[in-house]
Amino acid sequence: MSAFARLCFVFLVLSVVGCGDKDSACDDGAMGCDGDVLQTCADGSWETTEDCSEEGMICHDMGDDSHCMPDGAM
């Protein structure tokens, strides 16, 4: 398997694992994206932390390292 194919596979696996149901209960302090809205878990439910689109950015979902970033900055 080529290095590119391995990288694509890892990205796919991380994307699937990182996806979750933002309507479900969560662990306090967890972070994630709902579209371009950055959310943090507090008291077992998701709360909006920042609407990234208001700053012309997107929400980059990386689990507890989720954050707003400029579109195309990857």
For each residue, the residues with C-beta under 8 A, 3 or more apart:
1: 5 6 9
2: 5 6
3: 6 7
4: 7 8
5: 1 2 8 9
6: 1 2 3 9 10
7: 3 4 10 11
8: 4 5 11 12
9: 1 5 6 12 13
10: 6 7 13 14
11: 7 8 14 15
12: 8 9 15 16
13: 9 10 16 17
14: 10 11 17 18
15: 11 12 18 19
16: 12 13 19
17: 13 14
18: 14 15 32 61 62 63
19: 15 16 61
20: 24 32
21: 24
22: 26 32 34 39 46
23: 46
24: 20 21
25: 44 45
26: 22 30 32 41 44 45 46
27: 30 41
28: 41 42 43 44
29: 40 41 64
30: 26 27 40 41 63 64
31: 38 39 40 41 49 63 64 65 66 67
32: 18 20 22 26 39 46 61 63 66
33: 36 37 38 39 59 60 61 66
34: 22 37 39 46 59
35: 59
36: 33 51 52 53 57 58 59
37: 33 34 48 50 51 52 53 59
38: 31 33 48 49 50 51 52 59 66 67 68
39: 22 31 32 33 34 46 47 48 49 66
40: 29 30 31 46 47 49
41: 26 27 28 29 30 31 44 45 46 47
42: 28 45 47
43: 28
44: 25 26 28 41
45: 25 26 41 42
46: 22 23 26 32 34 39 40 41
47: 39 40 41 42
48: 37 38 39 51
49: 31 38 39 40
50: 37 38 54 55 68
51: 36 37 38 48 54
52: 36 37 38 55 57 58 59 68 69
53: 36 37 56 57 58
54: 50 51
55: 50 52 68
56: 53 70 71
57: 36 52 53 68 69 70 71
58: 36 52 53 68 69 70 71
59: 33 34 35 36 37 38 52 66 67 68
60: 33 66 67 68 69 74
61: 18 19 32 33 66
62: 18 65 66 67
63: 18 30 31 32 66
64: 29 30 31
65: 31 62
66: 31 32 33 38 39 59 60 61 62 63
67: 31 38 59 60 62
68: 38 50 52 55 57 58 59 60
69: 52 57 58 60 73 74
70: 56 57 58 73
71: 56 57 58
72:
73: 69 70
74: 60 69
